[in-house]
């Protein structure tokens, strides 16, 4: 899918780098260097070695007999939940931290919502001996206490974002401001396919290992490299783009991106950026986002903190506008039901984010020969509090 | 072209004072009130901030004033309403400062049209890259008599400063440090940067902003440039107890006092 993006970082009309001049040198340095560095043989060797030996890749592509029977198709789960730190996020943090080292950076900063990307970043920093500061909304710090403890144990400093709504978008604003103030020695590890060019492309490249493996694994299991469906949840959209990456250019595979509808797309309590469909600029990138008529960014809602973001990666806006992927949405309740079902029928407790992708299965009409891959982006330990309330 | 900002810089070369304030703050209808009062004082230029929910380049003081203004009910449409008719009494050049998303949602053409109608002279859109401006906005801005004011920072390369200089019409906004607005700044540490800017013999004059907060820091930046921009300190000053006009007068008088 490399050809989808132009030299200025635009996927069609989406993306770009709408940054204040203060950020220009930081972003330019990345734009000028990341391709050469990350495509070098020694980078790829180091990246692949850590993914294999430390992260635990390749993750299994698990054929679920129970779900296959239930939904009348050949159903596979891509087990990103079995990665070290419990989600796909670490694929990207490992890639970016090697890049940061090769750019001579000494400090890492990152934003986090639920804390998954924060933990994955703190983990990579501990491994590589880099100084680490994580920006997290003050409200999220309260909501996600276990992940805050993990980040601290891993040696990271956790700084509360107290501006605006005190959640993910504000943590991102604070991290960007911190980067402005430390332009020379600091690298900012963005956790999703959002932000100014080249982040969306870079993060997609690092996450593309997911679909690379699916291709290889399906060739063995099913004798094809083209599944009929790939289903993934989408907030910013990093696990989805990782799962879609190698299938975008084939006309056979149907790509389905599942947004978080929250209490319902029209409820005012939602995080379905595509469904609400207004183009604009968020975090330096042109994309679909949730906003008022006056252009003020609206606070989203989803039961899943990882999908609780008012925008979406520009590549997804492009996939939507060009009909290369289908975008749907799933409510909080539907996701909870699907998560509970997976726990009871497969013995896997999925992250609430991934439960959105699973819930989409209920809405599909498969043929029995269809090969379907659901990206199980993370595990549900962090969501036990929410699941527990639901069981009661 | 008879732009009030370019005329100002032709007429005045030193000690230019640019005051920034947030539209709709402290109270919704204070925008025109502050503007009208400032125009009676020794202020050369005003910059009115368009509040935005996610202002990446702004520090806590300006962010906070923007949040309050939004709660007060400010919007871009409302700002234009508030500026309607101010040109009957106000001659001071007016700059609107805001983020690109606000323009996009308002409609770029309508935005520029309204700016011209109410008498806005220039724009600072910090998240609009130079290349994007040239491609999408330059013609439109010119058509409506609006000058685009761009920023440079201590990290901006000489090559890029020259590019920005070539594309600037009125003045360059020189950010004093690698900072967001309202940050504390060791002004002395900036001398090297200021000297470097001056040694480049740019065709466009520059004003220095970020960290300029009182008479001393204003006088200091004036030594190295055509003048200074004060934002956060002014916002704090007008949020003090007492009548708005008195607070404004007191602040400006203090900045302009000789000793």
Boltz contact constraints between the chains, C-beta under 6 A:
constraints:
  - contact:
      token1: [A, 18]
      token2: [B, 100]
      max_distance: 6.0
  - contact:
      token1: [A, 18]
      token2: [B, 127]
      max_distance: 6.0
  - contact:
      token1: [A, 20]
      token2: [B, 56]
      max_distance: 6.0
  - contact:
      token1: [A, 20]
      token2: [B, 57]
      max_distance: 6.0
  - contact:
      token1: [A, 20]
      token2: [B, 126]
      max_distance: 6.0
  - contact:
      token1: [A, 20]
      token2: [B, 127]
      max_distance: 6.0
  - contact:
      token1: [A, 21]
      token2: [B, 151]
      max_distance: 6.0
  - contact:
      token1: [A, 21]
      token2: [B, 153]
      max_distance: 6.0
  - contact:
      token1: [A, 22]
      token2: [B, 153]
      max_distance: 6.0
  - contact:
      token1: [A, 25]
      token2: [B, 155]
      max_distance: 6.0
  - contact:
      token1: [A, 163]
      token2: [B, 63]
      max_distance: 6.0
  - contact:
      token1: [A, 173]
      token2: [B, 54]
      max_distance: 6.0
  - contact:
      token1: [A, 176]
      token2: [B, 56]
      max_distance: 6.0
  - contact:
      token1: [A, 177]
      token2: [B, 180]
      max_distance: 6.0
  - contact:
      token1: [A, 180]
      token2: [B, 180]
      max_distance: 6.0
  - contact:
      token1: [A, 181]
      token2: [B, 178]
      max_distance: 6.0
  - contact:
      token1: [A, 181]
      token2: [B, 179]
      max_distance: 6.0
  - contact:
      token1: [A, 183]
      token2: [B, 155]
      max_distance: 6.0
  - contact:
      token1: [A, 183]
      token2: [B, 178]
      max_distance: 6.0
  - contact:
      token1: [A, 280]
      token2: [B, 101]
      max_distance: 6.0
  - contact:
      token1: [A, 280]
      token2: [B, 104]
      max_distance: 6.0
  - contact:
      token1: [A, 281]
      token2: [B, 100]
      max_distance: 6.0
  - contact:
      token1: [A, 281]
      token2: [B, 101]
      max_distance: 6.0
  - contact:
      token1: [A, 294]
      token2: [B, 75]
      max_distance: 6.0
  - contact:
      token1: [A, 294]
      token2: [B, 76]
      max_distance: 6.0
  - contact:
      token1: [A, 295]
      token2: [B, 101]
      max_distance: 6.0
  - contact:
      token1: [A, 295]
      token2: [B, 102]
      max_distance: 6.0
  - contact:
      token1: [A, 295]
      token2: [B, 105]
      max_distance: 6.0
  - contact:
      token1: [A, 296]
      token2: [B, 53]
      max_distance: 6.0
  - contact:
      token1: [A, 297]
      token2: [B, 53]
      max_distance: 6.0
  - contact:
      token1: [A, 297]
      token2: [B, 54]
      max_distance: 6.0
